Amino acid sequence: MAENNFLQWAPGGAVGQENDATYAGDSQRVNGGVDGEFWLAALANKYLYQQSTMASAIAYMMQLKGYSCLDGSSPVTAAGTPSAGVIALAAVLANLITPSDLRQYANTTPVSVTNPTSSTVLSLTLPSVPVGAGQIIRVSGGIHCTAGSTGAPFLMELNGLVLFSNSITIGQQVGDSIKFVSEIALNSSSSNIYSLASGIGNGSSFYSPFSANAGGATTVLTSASIQTTGGHGTFSADYICVEILPVAL
């Protein structure tokens, strides 16, 4: 479990420290200390309060994202519940994106299929990933032809929702390929999600752009797949990837 040991100086706040206006004009703050001059408690408290509040808020924000922030002391005594000011500042700092915010799931083990019938070619099981309004879900994949014939249509699904209005058709020549992506924006309504699909291919046909809607602004992601509705030739489904992006709409 993540923890931190950065504590705020004088978490009570304004008592015993300069206010903002006095601190802004304080000659010691502006010009720095000099030998033989005392560092008045009100100035020291303001300075230490500001610096420690920011350090404590950063550490608390990182702790909430799953990272331990420790100063190297041993044994460690973890910080308790921070002040309201630290909690509020940490909420602002949480807008800084860390790797823990960028959730990515992928199946990169290619699957070959010859003269496919209607079936799932490549699947990705997701660990019941919760998503909600204000997030973007990006689903991407790649397919190529390894032995030519008359071609085959493919499509992509997320939680059973088909992400394309028409199938991607892989061409009949060896090397024909398609890389495609669908971005789903979950809006604040409980009735709609929107999907925009696009792709680029060699010797393949693709219908783009396409938008669709389906019920639910909040859902749990459990599966994604590349499907085929049948065709002739040998094809490799190279990868499928699902990313959840923390984008505020």
N, C-alpha and C positions, 0 to 999 in steps of 0.2 A: 504494500500500500504506500502511495506517495506521501511524503511529509516535507515540512520545511521548519527551519529554526530561526528565521529572521523576524525579529520583534520590532514593533513600533516604539519610538521614544516618546514618552509622556502621552499615551493614547487619549488622555482626557482633552487634549487639544489646546484651546485658546488660553487657558489659565497659565500665567507665568511666562508668557512669550509675547514678542512683538506682534502687532497686527500687520496686515499686508502692507499698508501704506508706510508705516514706520520702518518696516523691514526693507522696503524698496529704497528708502532714502537714507538708511543707516550708513554712516561713513565707513565703519569697519567692514560692512558687507561690500560696499562699493570699492573701497581702496585696499582692503585686506588688513590683517593685523600687523602691528609693529612691536618691537621689543619694548618691554616695560609697560605695555598697555593691557589692562584687564579686558577679558572677554566677558561682557556682562551676561548674566544668566538669562535675561529675556531674549537677547540676541542668540545666545547659544541654543536655547530651547527651540526657538523658531527654526534655526538652521537644522538642528538634529531631527526635529519633528518632520520637516519637509523631506529630508533625505531618507529617513527611516520609513516614512509613510510610503514613498515610492518603492523602496527596496522590498518592504513587506508585502505590498500589493503585487509586485511582479512575482515574488516567490509564491504567494497564495494563488495567483492566477495559474502559474505553471503547475503547482500542486494539483489544482482541480483538473488540469489536462493530463495528469498522470505522471508528472516529472517531480522527483525529489530535489529540493533546493536546500543544500546544507552548506555551512561555512567551514566544514572540516573539523569542528570540535568533536571531542570524544570524552565521555559518552554524550550521546545526543539527547537533548530534551526538546521534543517537538513543540512548536508554537501551538497555543490553543486557538479558540475562536477569535478572529481578529475584530477590530473595532468596525463600526458602521462605515467610517471613512475609508478604511482599507478595503472592505467588501465592495463598496461603490466604485472605487478606483480600479479594483481587480476586474470588475464587470466591464469597464471601458477597455482595459488592457486585453481582455479576452478576444477582442476583435483582431489582435495580432495572430495570424494563422501559424500553427505549428504542425509538424507531421502527423500528430494525433488527430488533427481536424480533417486531414485528407485521407478518407477511408477508400481503399482500393482493393478490389478482389478480382482475381483473374484465373483463367484456365489457359495455360500456354502449352499444353500437350496436344500436338496436332492429331486429328482423327481423319483417316482416309475412308472414303466411301465410293463404291463403284456401282454404276447404274442404280442410283438410289430410288427407293420408293418413299412414300410419305413417312417421315420419321424425324426423330431428333438426332442431329449429327454430332453436336458438341454441346455439353451442358455445363453449367456452373451452379453449384449449390452455395447459397449465401447463408450466413449464420444469423438468420432472423434479424436483419439490420433495420432498425427503426428510422424512418425519414418523415419529414413533415414540411409544412408550408415554409417557403423562403429558402428551399434547397434546390439544387440542380442535380439530377442524376444523369450521368453520361454512360451510355452503353456503346461499346465499340467491338469490332471483330474483323477478321480477315479470312478470305477463302481464295484458293487458286486451283486451276485445272492442271492435273498431272498426266492425264491421258485423254486425248480428244475424242469427241463423238458429236452429239447434237446439242450438248449443253444441258444445264439444269438450273431451275429456279431455287433460290434460297430466301429465307426470311429470318428475322430475329424477334425473340420474345423476352419480355421481362414480367415475371409474376403472371405469365399466361397472356399478357397483353401484347398483341402483334404491333411492332413498332414501325411497320411500313405498310402503305396501302396496296402496293404491288410488290411482287417478289423481285429480288435481285437476280438477274439471269447471268450466270457465268458462261462465257463464250465457249466455243467448241474446240479451240486450239490450245495445245499445251502451253502453259505460261499465262493464259488469260486469268485475270485476278480481279478482286474487288476488296477494297478496304472501306468500311462504312462506320458511321457514328450516328447515334440518336441521342439528343439531349431532351430531357424531360424536366419541365419547370413545374414545381408544385406550388400552386397559388394558395391564397388564404381562404378560398372558397372550399366548402366541403363537397362540392359537386364536380370539380374539374381538375384534371391534370392535362398538360399539353405536351405533345411530342413533336420535335422537328428533326427529320432525318436527312442526312446527306451522305454522299459517298463518291469515291473516285475509283475508276477501274480501267483495265486494259482489256479490250476485246469483250467487254461486258456491257449490259444495259442496266440502267438504274433509273427509277422514277423518283424525282426529287424536285422541289422540296415537298414534304408531306407533313401535315399536322393532324393530330387526332386528339380526342379527349375521352376520358373515362372517369368514372366516379372515384372520389377519394383524394383529399389533400393530405391526409396522413395515412401511412400504411407501413407495413413491415415487409422488407424485401427478402424473399426466400429462394428465388431461382431466376436464372437467365439461360437462354439457349439459342443455338443456331439450328434452324429447321430447314427441311427440304420438302417439296411437294412431289418429288419424283424427277427423273431425267436419265440421260444416257451419258456415260463418260466416267472418268475417275477424278475425284476432287479431294482436296485437303482443306478441312476447316482448321485454320492455323491457331486461332486464339479467340477468346471472348473476354472482355474486361468490363467491370462495373465500377464506376467511381462516384462517390457522393461528395459534392462540392459545397462548402459553407458559404453560399452566396445569398445575401439578403435581397429580396425582390421588392 
